[in-house]
Amino acid sequence: MTSANFGYNIYEVSNQKVKVLINKQCKKANENYKIVGDKMLNDRKKKILQAVIDEYINSAEPVSSGALVEKYGLNYSSATVRNELAELEKSGYLDKTHTSSGRIPSEKGYRFYVDELINEEDISLEEIKYIQSKLDEKVNEIEDLTKIATSTLSEVTHYTTVAIGPKNNMQIIEEIKFVLLGSRMIMVVIVTDTGLVKETIIKYDEDITLNQVETLNNLFNTKLKGKPLSKIDKPMEEYILAEISYSIEVIKPIIEQINKIVEQEEKIYLEGTKKSFDLPEFKSMEVAKNFINLLDTKELMLDMLNSGVAKDINVYIGDENDNENLKDFSIVTFKHTVGDKDLGTIGIIGPKRMDYSKVISVMKYISNKLNRNEKDEN
């Protein structure tokens, strides 16, 4: 398993590999679920744990030893499987909902599954062709690409997806264009390095000439081209006013409108919300209520997507999330980056019984596809 692109670093320690989840939110995961080499589970236990989780993901029902032997072709007797299930439960990888019932994965079991056992190539040729057809659509703005990627991810995985674009104030200005629309009205167009285009129209009480507009183009591009949008602030306003002989009535409205663009809240894109309510977990009123509250709380959504490490796929399982409202869910996110450019973050929200192999495989493919497309265009 290649782990470098999936939120983990691999360290060499005494010829054994140590995988540690990189996640500033997941202190509990680092403290409780650290996996050290192969000492914790032998191959037989790994196969049985994988079979339990795969079966539970597919059926949403507690898994018995008989079902495992019958459906997964395990070359072990039912008695051996029962003993191993008991050991896995004792070690905290499985839970038992009732004394006589089968077993279900614990958060520790899911974490080991994600770290060690999933199939990262769980994506069909048909799904690849579909993703390619959607992501190859011509778009003029990065926001449109984010929307397409978000909807495509939801359509292929059948989970709720959420995304945000790049932060406005961190984007680099490539050009500021002033266009005279009338004798007393100009349009300001800002183009950034991520392809983001922002427009605003300013109306004046006095006539504006073409010469003034040309001077504005030269002045603003000379002072701001190649700088982050965050540089358009009060000191920059004072600097420009000191450099230009125009009246403050001409320049100040421009600065004010550009500041409004910079300070705009990050947009959140949601797809596939209704799909989640078809899942068995959402029959619980508490789970459904927490899910609705999560989608309605913009600050929580932004915090969830802004966490993690750039260029990594990050997996947060249940209580690994600090917020109590996320305890019933798993969240998988990836940052869409090209070089040093942050083009936004896309994530999936689902139950802890998430099809991690499918989700991570599709995310990995979409992430790589987006990255290749951006490099080809550049």
Secondary structure, 3 states (H helix, E strand, C coil): CCCCCCCEEEEEECCEEEEEECCCCCHHHHHHCCEECCCCCCHHHHHHHHHHHHHHHHHCCCECHHHHHHHHCCCCCHHHHHHHHHHHHHCCCEEECCCCCCEEECHHHHHHHHHHHCCCCCCCHHHHHHHHHHHCCCCCCHHHHHHHHHHHHHHHHCCEEEEECCCHHHCEEEEEEEEEEECCEEEEEEEECCCCEEEEEEECCCCCCHHHHHHHHHHHHHHHCCCEHHHCCHHHHHHHHHHCCCCHHHHHHHHHHHHHHHCCCCCEEEECHHHHCCCHHHHCHHHHHHHHHHHHCHHHHHHHHHCCCCCCEEEEEHHHCCCHHHCCEEEEEEEEEECCEEEEEEEEEEECCCCHHHHHHHHHHHHHHHHHHHHHHC
